[in-house]
Each structure stands twice: as C-alpha cells, then as structure tokens.
C-alpha cells in the first residue's frame, strides 16, 4: 500500500466518523466543526488557576522566553531570506525531501515520519506542551481561560486554549507578548531537554562487537551466495564465532579461491551459505593475501562515538538532529542515526541498560524533534502564528508610544505578508519549476 492509498483511507475513515457525529448530533457540548476540522473541547479548565501561585518565577521564565523567541524569529526570517534566492537560482527537483507528500507532517504520508507509538505520542505531547504554555501564562497575567481542546483533521493537527477574548484585547505590552510567546518557549525548552535526556541515555548503552552484517558488496561472494543484510554470522566452517574479531581470526588462514561454509542468523532463523572466496579489491586493501567474503559490518562503537560527537556540539546538536529523519528514511541512513528514531536490526549490536530502553530513546527523540520544529516554525513573524502576534503587539506598542499608531497595522501587514511570500516560495518553487518545465517540454 503506497502513501496515497494510506492517505485516502485515513481521509475516508475520518470523514465517515465526522459525518456520523455531526448528523447524529453526538457530544454537542464537547464537539464542534470548523469546516472539515473537528474540535473536541472542554470547559473544565479551573486547574490552570493553580499556577497563579507561581506568578513571579513564571513571569521571569516567560520574559526570558520572549528574548529567546525574538532570537529564533530573527534566525528563521534570516534563513528564509537566504534560502529563497538560492532556490530561485538552483531549484531542486520535486523528489526526495522536496516530494509534495513531504510537505505534510502526517505520519505514514511524509516519508521522514513513520507511524510509530513514539511519533504519535511525541506529536501529542508537543501540542499539549505548546497550548498549556499559553493557558498557564494567560492565568498568570489575569486573562481568563474559557476552554481548551484538540483539533483533528484526519490526525491531531493541533490543540487550542481559548482565553476570554475581552481579556486578551484588554491586555497590553509584555503581559500579552509573554502569553503569546509561552507556547513557543515551552516547545523549545522542552525539546532541548528531551534531546539532552536522549544523549544521556544513549551514553548508558554499551556497543557490542557482534558480527552483524550491515550489507554486502555486489558481485562478490557474499552477494552471490545470497547472504542478507542485518544477519549475524554465528559460525564459519562449523566453528562458532561471537564477534567481528573471531570472524577475522577464522578468515586469517583462508585464501582466495577456497570454499567457506558460513552460518548466519536473521529474525531468529539460521541459514547456511557456501562461498568461494575472492581477492580483496584494491579499494579495500588489495595487498591482503587472505580471502574476501564481501561483507561489511555494523560498527556500533563508531556509531556511539558519532552520536557523542553530535552531543559535543552543545546547543547546536538539536539543530543537527532536525535532519536525522530525512537522512534515515529518505537519504539511506548515511549518518547511522536511524537507531535513535525507530526499531532497527542494529539494536542487536547494543547492550540495553534497562527494558524498553530503545522505546524510551525513540520517544525522547520524536518529542524533542516535534517540539523544536513546532517552536521554531511558530516563531516566524507571520500572523496568525504566535511569532506574528508577538511581532504585532510589539510594533503596535512601539508606534503607539511615538504617536504613530495609524501606521502600525500597515507595518505589521507588510512584515507578515513579505515573510509569508518568502515561505510560500520556499515550499512551492520545486513544484512550480517542475510544472513549467513540463509545459515547455509539451510545447
């Protein structure tokens, strides 16, 4: 089943359920529809009042968060300004990461986002963390919260907290800016914390020297014999082996042209293969006189060292990891980071420090990944994003103090409109250029 079939099935199931709920009038007090979007809401929000007891530290946190959001907003805007001209000159083809389906952050449709429990839970946590930030700061700044809920369009696409509109309109300056920035601040802080915890956990895992065949070289004995990737070599000529070193030792006395019987296990099933050894290719050390099977192993110690090097980047490490799903699921896992994202055969080459270890790592990765990207995207100064509302309030207060209020809306609209155009160009250029090329070739 391809991605389009999955998407169509999800859409069909969602529309049937939504139609049934709407026609039967079910859950009237808790379900609303905004076009095709279903909103599930509750007015039981009194627990947010509890946070008013921590008004001072939360205001300090939110004020620091505003500074953080301003920096992130400037970074995202600058990134757009630098990227768009490059796209205009060197527009990529709409394939791989530029494939239209990868514009949709829908697990199972976007090639870089698999459907796993860690992905779904991480996405839901991100939404809740974001909206709770708004609600908590609304109460801290004496804005009442009317309701909260979840937005669904096939999959959960967002959550919302509904403050009293008159309270929001009455709020001015920093209280309002802190409230709008709280969701972004929560996302970024929580995302960084998740990545830090993930690095700490991976540091607890012990790499093993298991002879795990990661792959085979084409047109060499292992490929000709049909040895599958991600199988574990268990014996050579009937002699048990338990590590890559033992395999190398067993191969020391064997020469090109000799026949080797190799037993390998995959998915709990052992299979035996017969190989006629070849000479070592020049690219891999052609001066060796031992025979060459044509396999290469998964190197867990090297992967752990690589992850440690990423962690050493400090605050830049999470930014580096934002591309990990693209590399792992679209570009062939060249960075060997797929083990952080989902269950892989490589896990057999690691000693887990506790049960459900890798599931915890995956949850921390995806929760950190979604939080960081949602926070950074929402910081873009476009209304109706949070960053746009923060920019709007800041511009209005700045112009108001100088008696230029009549120009504030024009400036806000200009900034928001310009950045919106840049974002749309960045997203659509590969498809526009491909369509133009197609039309030209047809002519």
Secondary structure, 3 states (H helix, E strand, C coil): CCHHHHHHHHHHHHHHHHHHHHHHCCCCCCEEEECCEEEEEECCCHHHHHHHHHHHHHHHHHHHHHHHHHHHHHHHHHHHHHHHHHHHHCCCCCCHHHCHHHHCCCECCECCCCCCHHHHHHHHHHHHHHHHHHHHHHHHCCCCEEEEEEEECCCEEEEEEEECHHHHHHCCCHHHHHHHHHHHHHHHHHHHHHHHHHHHHHHHCEECCCCEEEEECCCCHHHHHCCCCCEEEEEECCEECCCHHHHHHHHCCCCCCCEEEEEEEECCEEEEEEEECECCCHHHCCCCCCCECCEEECCHHHHHHHHHHHHCCCCHHHHHHCCHHHHHHCCCCCCCCHHHCCCCHHHHHEECCCCCHHHHHHHHHHHHHHHHHHHHHHCCCCCCCHHHHHHHHHHHHHHHHCCCHHHHHHHHHHHHHHHHHHHHHHHHHHHHHHHHHHHHHHC
